[in-house]
Amino acid sequence: MSAEVTSLLESLKAHDELALTIDPKTLEILDRRRRTAVVKRRGWLMRRMLLAADVIGLTLAMVLAELTHGSSRGTDIRTEFLIFALSIPFWVVAAKTYGLYERDEERTDHSGADEFSGVFHMITVCTWIFFAGTYLTGLGHPTVPKLVSFWAAAVTFVVTGRAIARAICRRRINYLQNTVIVGAGEVGQLVAKKLLKHPEYGLNLIGFIDSEPTQRKGVLEQIAVLGGPERLPALIRLFDVERVIIAFTNNSHEEMLDLIRSLKDYEVQVDIVPRFFELVGSEVGMHAVEGISLVGLPPMRLSHSSRLLKVVLDLTLAILGLLFLLPLIVIVSILIKVDSPGPVFFRQVRMGYGGKTFRIFKFRTMYADAEERKAEVAHLNQHLLAGEDARMFKVPDDPRVTRVGRFLRRYSIDELPQLFNVILLQMSLVGPRPLILDEDQHVRDWGKARLRLKPGITGLWQVLGRSDIPFEEMTRLDYLYVVDWSLWRDVTLICRTLPALLRTRNAY
């Protein structure tokens, strides 16, 4: 431990009678940040990297359009590039107006998929404004084919460049945000577990703020309780805290309001866990009545046109996916037959849309006698060993899994045959988790609403945690998905599934 970190702890203890225990990994991150000559925060880093990605992407699109179509009638190439260079500030201001530089600092889970519609809309609008401006002023005469080429290339290069910029930023120490959670009760600890399970969010959890913390178990035992809310301002300065998450505490409503208002004097992002967060999805609307903000929960209904659009998206992508993945399916089938005796495909009864059962298709990843040997490994259920809800049966390093099957499970390749279920209209590409009947019988009354949409090959449960998500939380995620369904959200979840699979975390 460096002298800087030792000094940090001594300074904290000098103002606090508690003997604090700080997680060594947290200390290491604090040490690295303190040894950085000038600490630039996530917002500073992300805004500049995204700005560079936008300028480079737009420039490459312009170059490609010139190489493809040449200079426009009556305008030489140098003049066109000069006009484009002078328009760059306009593009940057437009991107900022669309909020494309701020959300990475504000939102923990912001990704390229979330902003694709904004980037697409901004480039489309600005391209036509650029065309109209050059045409009306006579400064240039770009043809429509050249304009379309620039537009298509700009969307592709800017989206790709932003993805690369984020990947680079997430490897930098500047990307990490020192975070504290106000409230060490059940909700605060739930938030902490999620942050620890998802390091890709870039939140360095320092500790809890709570005067009356509840007992912490498991991975949370290493997370320190830094004291009561009255110490928060001093701790923000001491630990260079950038994000404060307000969970539920035993403090009065007025005390928490005063605390949150006081945080406006510091450069921190404040996130508030709402009451009834189990019902409030990320897509809910906000409105107001005479200055009182209201969260609107729309009726749980899906129009016939929405269901038709979802079916069309499912069938189109499933058919294209099968055609594209056919060579891989053939190779995997051969490997399964060579690796162990038994059928290539495994079929199992699952609970489907409207409470109707169906048989799901998967590549066989276990030995043929796996079902008969299930009782032998029941004591290895990861949820049972962790003292958690054991209604879901997940066994790490299951001895019944074949050598090829272990690889297929790691990257969810065993799920590919479910595309046949999609074509048979039994499943959707995105939807609630398809449960076996033994698991479905534990779903509570309100959780049955998850079956108002077809089970999916992927979904919130796949993107956010796969095998690591407890049963009750999985049910809540499925419920929120059904309540907040939108076609664009399906597209976003499909885009987020591939990075989740590549992480291979807790996939078995």
C-alpha positions in Angstrom: 0.0 0.0 0.0 1.5 3.4 -1.0 2.1 6.3 1.4 -0.6 8.3 -0.3 -3.3 5.6 0.5 -2.0 5.3 4.1 -2.2 9.0 4.5 -5.8 8.9 3.1 -6.9 6.4 5.6 -5.2 8.2 8.5 -6.9 11.4 7.5 -10.3 9.6 7.4 -9.8 8.0 10.8 -8.8 11.3 12.3 -12.3 12.6 11.5 -14.1 9.3 12.3 -14.1 7.2 15.4 -15.1 4.1 13.4 -12.4 1.6 12.5 -13.1 1.4 8.8 -12.2 -1.5 6.5 -11.9 -0.5 2.9 -11.8 -3.1 0.1 -8.2 -3.5 -1.1 -9.3 -3.3 -4.8 -11.0 0.1 -4.0 -7.8 1.3 -2.4 -5.8 0.3 -5.4 -8.1 2.3 -7.7 -7.9 5.3 -5.3 -4.2 5.1 -5.3 -3.9 5.1 -9.1 -6.2 8.1 -9.3 -4.2 10.0 -6.7 -1.0 9.3 -8.5 -2.4 10.7 -11.8 -1.0 14.2 -12.2 -4.3 15.7 -13.3 -7.4 13.6 -12.7 -9.8 14.1 -15.5 -13.2 12.7 -14.8 -15.4 10.4 -17.0 -17.3 13.3 -18.6 -14.2 15.1 -19.6 -12.7 12.0 -21.2 -15.9 10.8 -22.9 -16.9 14.2 -24.4 -13.5 14.6 -26.1 -13.3 11.0 -27.3 -16.8 11.1 -28.8 -16.1 14.5 -30.3 -13.0 13.1 -32.0 -15.0 10.0 -33.2 -17.7 12.3 -34.7 -15.2 14.5 -36.5 -13.2 11.6 -37.9 -16.3 9.7 -38.9 -17.8 12.7 -40.8 -14.5 13.4 -42.5 -14.1 9.8 -43.6 -17.6 9.9 -45.0 -16.8 13.1 -46.9 -13.7 11.5 -48.3 -15.5 8.4 -49.4 -18.3 10.4 -51.1 -15.7 12.4 -53.0 -13.8 9.2 -54.0 -17.0 7.6 -55.1 -18.7 10.4 -56.9 -16.0 13.1 -57.5 -16.5 16.8 -57.1 -19.9 18.4 -57.8 -20.7 20.3 -60.9 -19.2 23.8 -60.9 -17.3 23.2 -57.6 -13.7 21.9 -57.3 -12.8 19.4 -54.6 -10.8 21.9 -52.5 -13.8 24.2 -52.2 -16.1 21.4 -51.2 -13.7 20.3 -48.5 -13.3 23.9 -47.3 -17.1 24.2 -47.1 -17.3 20.9 -45.2 -14.5 21.9 -42.8 -16.3 25.2 -42.0 -19.5 23.2 -41.3 -17.9 21.0 -38.7 -18.8 23.3 -35.7 -22.4 23.1 -36.9 -22.3 19.3 -36.8 -20.8 19.4 -33.3 -23.4 21.8 -32.0 -26.1 19.7 -33.4 -24.8 16.6 -31.7 -24.6 18.4 -28.4 -28.2 19.6 -28.9 -29.2 16.0 -29.3 -27.5 15.2 -26.0 -24.9 12.9 -27.6 -22.0 14.0 -25.4 -23.5 14.0 -21.9 -25.3 10.7 -21.4 -22.2 8.5 -20.8 -21.5 10.6 -17.7 -25.1 10.6 -16.4 -26.1 7.0 -17.2 -24.3 3.9 -15.9 -25.4 1.6 -18.7 -25.4 3.9 -21.7 -24.2 2.3 -24.9 -24.0 2.8 -28.7 -27.3 0.9 -29.1 -29.1 3.4 -26.9 -28.0 6.4 -28.9 -28.2 4.9 -32.4 -31.6 6.5 -33.1 -30.2 9.9 -31.9 -27.1 9.6 -34.1 -29.2 8.4 -37.1 -31.7 11.3 -36.7 -29.1 13.9 -36.2 -27.0 12.9 -39.3 -30.2 12.6 -41.4 -31.5 16.1 -40.4 -28.1 17.8 -40.7 -27.3 16.2 -44.1 -30.4 17.6 -45.6 -29.8 21.0 -43.9 -26.3 21.0 -45.4 -27.7 20.1 -48.8 -30.3 22.9 -48.6 -27.8 25.4 -47.3 -25.3 24.8 -50.1 -28.0 24.8 -52.8 -29.7 28.0 -51.6 -26.4 29.9 -51.2 -24.8 28.6 -54.4 -21.7 27.5 -52.5 -22.0 24.0 -53.7 -24.1 21.7 -55.9 -23.9 18.2 -54.4 -26.0 15.6 -56.3 -28.5 13.4 -54.5 -26.6 10.1 -55.0 -23.5 11.8 -53.5 -25.5 13.1 -50.6 -27.0 9.7 -50.0 -23.5 8.1 -50.1 -22.2 10.6 -47.5 -25.3 10.1 -45.3 -24.9 6.3 -45.3 -21.2 6.4 -44.7 -21.5 9.1 -42.0 -24.0 6.9 -40.0 -21.8 3.9 -40.3 -18.5 5.6 -39.5 -19.9 7.8 -36.6 -21.6 4.8 -34.9 -18.5 2.6 -35.3 -16.2 5.4 -34.2 -18.2 6.0 -31.1 -18.2 2.3 -30.2 -14.4 2.3 -30.5 -14.1 5.5 -28.5 -16.1 3.9 -25.7 -14.0 0.7 -25.7 -10.9 2.8 -25.4 -12.3 5.0 -22.6 -13.4 2.0 -20.5 -9.8 0.9 -20.2 -8.7 4.2 -18.7 -8.6 5.0 -15.0 -10.4 8.3 -15.7 -13.5 6.3 -16.8 -14.1 5.0 -13.2 -16.4 6.9 -11.0 -15.9 6.8 -7.3 -19.4 6.0 -5.9 -21.1 5.8 -2.6 -24.6 4.5 -1.8 -26.7 6.3 0.7 -28.7 3.6 2.5 -27.3 0.2 3.5 -30.7 -1.5 3.8 -32.1 -4.2 1.5 -32.4 -1.9 -1.5 -29.0 -0.3 -1.1 -27.4 -3.7 -0.8 -29.3 -4.8 -3.9 -27.8 -1.9 -5.8 -24.4 -2.6 -4.5 -24.5 -6.3 -5.6 -25.5 -5.2 -9.1 -22.6 -2.7 -9.3 -20.1 -5.4 -8.2 -21.4 -7.9 -10.7 -21.2 -5.3 -13.6 -17.7 -3.8 -13.6 -18.3 -2.6 -17.1 -20.4 0.2 -15.7 -17.2 1.8 -14.4 -18.4 2.5 -10.9 -15.9 2.1 -8.1 -18.0 1.4 -5.0 -16.3 2.9 -2.0 -18.9 2.2 0.6 -22.3 2.9 2.2 -23.6 6.0 4.0 -26.0 5.0 6.7 -26.6 5.7 10.4 -28.4 2.4 10.9 -27.0 -0.1 8.5 -28.4 -3.6 8.3 -26.1 -6.6 8.4 -24.2 -7.2 5.2 -23.4 -10.7 3.9 -21.3 -12.4 1.3 -19.5 -10.1 -1.1 -20.9 -7.0 0.7 -19.0 -7.7 3.9 -15.9 -6.1 2.3 -17.8 -2.9 1.5 -17.3 -0.3 4.4 -20.0 1.7 6.1 -18.5 5.2 6.1 -20.8 6.8 8.6 -24.1 8.7 8.6 -25.5 11.1 6.0 -24.0 14.1 7.9 -20.5 12.9 6.8 -21.3 12.7 3.1 -20.0 16.2 2.1 -16.7 15.6 3.8 -16.4 12.1 2.3 -17.1 13.5 -1.2 -14.1 15.8 -0.9 -11.9 13.2 0.7 -12.6 10.3 -1.7 -13.2 12.5 -4.8 -16.7 11.0 -5.1 -18.3 11.5 -8.5 -21.6 9.6 -8.1 -24.0 9.3 -5.1 -26.8 6.8 -5.3 -29.7 7.5 -2.9 -31.4 4.3 -1.8 -33.8 4.0 1.1 -32.8 4.9 4.7 -34.4 5.4 8.1 -33.8 9.2 7.9 -36.9 11.4 7.7 -38.1 12.7 4.3 -37.0 16.3 5.2 -33.5 15.2 6.2 -33.0 13.3 2.9 -34.4 16.3 0.9 -31.9 18.6 2.7 -29.1 16.1 2.0 -29.9 15.8 -1.7 -30.2 19.6 -2.1 -26.8 20.1 -0.4 -25.2 17.9 -3.0 -25.9 20.5 -5.7 -22.9 22.4 -4.3 -20.6 19.5 -5.4 -19.8 18.2 -8.9 -21.5 14.8 -8.3 -24.0 12.9 -10.3 -27.0 12.0 -8.0 -29.0 8.9 -8.8 -32.2 8.3 -6.8 -33.8 4.9 -6.5 -37.5 5.6 -6.8 -40.2 4.2 -4.6 -41.9 1.2 -6.2 -38.8 0.7 -8.3 -40.0 -2.8 -9.0 -42.7 -1.3 -11.1 -40.9 1.6 -12.7 -39.1 0.7 -15.9 -36.6 2.8 -17.8 -39.1 3.8 -20.4 -41.7 5.4 -18.1 -43.0 8.9 -18.9 -42.8 11.9 -16.6 -45.4 14.6 -16.4 -46.5 17.1 -13.8 -49.5 18.5 -12.0 -49.0 22.0 -10.6 -45.3 21.5 -10.0 -45.6 17.9 -8.6 -43.8 15.4 -10.9 -45.7 12.3 -11.6 -44.4 9.0 -13.0 -46.8 7.6 -15.5 -47.3 3.8 -15.7 -49.2 3.1 -18.9 -51.9 0.3 -19.1 -50.4 -3.1 -19.7 -51.6 -3.7 -23.2 -50.1 -4.4 -26.6 -52.0 -3.3 -29.7 -52.5 -5.7 -32.6 -50.2 -3.6 -34.8 -47.4 -3.8 -32.2 -47.7 -7.6 -32.0 -47.6 -7.8 -35.8 -44.5 -5.7 -36.0 -42.8 -7.9 -33.3 -43.7 -11.0 -35.3 -42.4 -9.5 -38.6 -39.1 -8.6 -36.9 -38.8 -12.1 -35.4 -39.5 -14.0 -38.6 -37.3 -11.7 -40.7 -34.2 -11.9 -38.4 -34.8 -15.6 -37.6 -34.9 -16.7 -41.2 -31.9 -14.5 -42.1 -30.1 -15.8 -39.0 -30.6 -19.5 -39.9 -29.4 -18.9 -43.5 -26.3 -17.1 -42.3 -25.6 -19.5 -39.5 -26.3 -22.7 -41.4 -22.6 -23.7 -41.8 -22.0 -23.2 -38.0 -25.1 -25.3 -37.2 -23.8 -28.1 -39.4 -20.3 -28.0 -37.8 -21.7 -27.9 -34.3 -24.0 -30.9 -35.1 -21.0 -32.9 -36.3 -18.9 -32.0 -33.2 -21.7 -33.1 -30.9 -22.1 -36.5 -32.6 -18.3 -37.1 -32.5 -18.0 -36.0 -28.9 -20.5 -38.2 -27.2 -23.3 -40.7 -28.1 -26.9 -39.3 -28.3 -29.0 -37.0 -30.4 -27.8 -33.6 -31.7 -30.8 -31.7 -30.4 -32.2 -31.6 -26.9 -36.0 -30.9 -26.6 -37.6 -29.8 -23.3 -41.0 -28.7 -22.3 -41.2 -25.0 -21.4 -43.9 -22.6 -20.3 -44.9 -20.3 -23.2 -47.2 -17.5 -24.2 -50.5 -17.4 -22.5 -49.7 -20.4 -20.2 -49.4 -22.8 -23.1 -46.5 -25.2 -23.1 -44.1 -25.9 -26.0 -40.9 -27.9 -26.6 -37.8 -25.8 -26.9 -35.0 -26.8 -29.3 -31.3 -26.6 -28.1 -28.1 -28.3 -29.0 -27.4 -31.2 -26.7 -24.7 -30.1 -24.2 -25.0 -33.0 -21.7 -24.5 -36.7 -21.8 -27.6 -38.7 -22.7 -28.3 -39.8 -19.1 -28.1 -36.3 -17.7 -31.8 -36.2 -16.5 -31.4 -39.5 -14.6 -28.3 -38.0 -12.9 -29.9 -34.7 -11.9 -30.4 -35.8 -8.3 -26.7 -36.5 -7.9 -25.7 -32.9 -8.5 -28.7 -31.1 -6.9 -26.5 -30.2 -3.9 -24.2 -28.2 -6.2 -26.9 -25.7 -7.2 -25.1 -22.3 -7.2 -28.1 -20.5 -5.7 -28.4 -23.1 -2.9 -24.7 -22.9 -2.1 -24.9 -19.1 -1.9 -27.8 -19.2 0.5 -30.0 -17.6 -2.1 -33.2 -18.5 -3.7 -32.7 -22.1 -5.1 -35.8 -22.2 -7.3 -33.5 -22.0 -10.4 -31.2 -24.9 -11.0 -27.7 -23.8 -12.1 -24.6 -25.9 -11.4 -21.2 -24.5 -12.2 -18.8 -27.1 -13.7 -21.7 -29.6 -14.0 -20.1 -33.1 -14.5 -23.0 -34.0 -16.8 -21.9 -31.4 -19.4 -19.8 -32.8 -22.3 -16.6 -31.2 -23.4 -18.1 -29.7 -26.5 -21.2 -28.7 -24.5 -19.1 -26.7 -22.1 -17.9 -24.5 -25.0 -21.3 -24.2 -26.5 -22.8 -23.0 -23.2 -20.0 -20.5 -22.6 -21.0 -18.6 -25.7 -24.7 -19.6 -25.7 -24.2 -21.3 -29.1 -26.5 -24.1 -27.7 -29.4 -21.6 -28.0 -29.2 -21.3 -31.8 -31.7 -24.0 -32.6 -34.3 -21.9 -30.8 -34.5 -19.9 -34.1 -36.7 -22.8 -35.2 -39.0 -22.1 -32.3 -39.2 -18.5 -33.5 -40.1 -19.5 -37.0 -42.8 -21.9 -35.5 -44.2 -18.8 -33.7 -43.6 -20.4 -30.3 -40.9 -18.0 -29.2 -39.6 -14.5 -30.0 -36.1 -13.2 -30.5 -36.5 -11.0 -27.4 -38.8 -11.8 -24.5 -39.2 -13.2 -21.0 -37.0 -16.2 -20.0 -38.5 -19.5 -21.1 -38.9 -21.4 -17.8 -39.1 -25.1 -17.3 -42.4 -26.2 -15.6 -40.8 -26.8 -12.2 -39.6 -23.2 -12.2 -42.8 -21.7 -13.6 -44.9 -23.1 -10.7 -43.0 -20.7 -8.4 -44.0 -17.6 -10.3 -46.3 -15.4 -8.2 -49.7 -14.0 -9.4 -48.4 -10.7 -10.6 -45.4 -12.4 -12.3 -47.8 -14.4 -14.5 -48.0 -11.2 -16.6 -44.6 -12.1 -18.0 -46.4 -14.6 -20.2 -48.4 -11.9 -22.1 -45.5 -12.0 -24.5 -43.7 -15.0 -26.0 -40.5 -16.3 -24.3 -37.4 -15.0 -25.9 -34.0 -16.3 -27.0 -32.6 -13.2 -25.3 -33.9 -10.5 -23.0 -33.1 -8.4 -20.0 -32.1 -11.5 -18.1 -29.6 -12.5 -20.8 -28.0 -9.0 -21.1 -27.9 -8.2 -17.4 -26.6 -11.4 -15.8 -27.5 -14.7 -17.4 -27.2 -17.5 -14.8 -26.3 -15.2 -12.0 -29.7 -13.5 -11.7 -31.9 -14.9 -8.8 -35.3 -16.2 -9.6 -37.3 -13.3 -8.0 -35.2 -10.7 -9.8 -35.5 -12.5 -13.1 -39.3 -12.5 -12.7 -39.3 -8.8 -12.0 -37.1 -8.1 -15.1 -39.5 -10.0 -17.3 -42.4 -8.1 -15.8 -40.7 -4.8 -16.5 -39.9 -5.9 -20.1 -43.6 -6.7 -20.8 -44.8 -3.5 -19.2 -42.2 -1.3 -21.1 -42.2 -3.2 -24.4 -41.3 -1.3 -27.5 -40.0 -2.4 -30.9 -36.9 -0.2 -30.6 -36.1 -1.7 -27.2 -36.1 -5.2 -28.8 -33.6 -3.9 -31.3 -31.5 -2.5 -28.6 -31.5 -5.7 -26.5 -30.5 -7.7 -29.6 -27.6 -5.3 -30.2 -26.6 -5.6 -26.5 -26.7 -9.4 -26.5 -23.5 -10.1 -28.5 -21.3 -8.1 -26.1 -23.0 -9.9 -23.2 -22.2 -13.3 -24.7 -18.6 -12.4 -25.4 -18.1 -11.6 -21.7 -19.0 -15.3 -21.0 -19.6 -14.3 -17.3 -21.7 -16.9 -15.4 -22.7 -18.9 -18.5 -23.2 -22.5 -17.7 
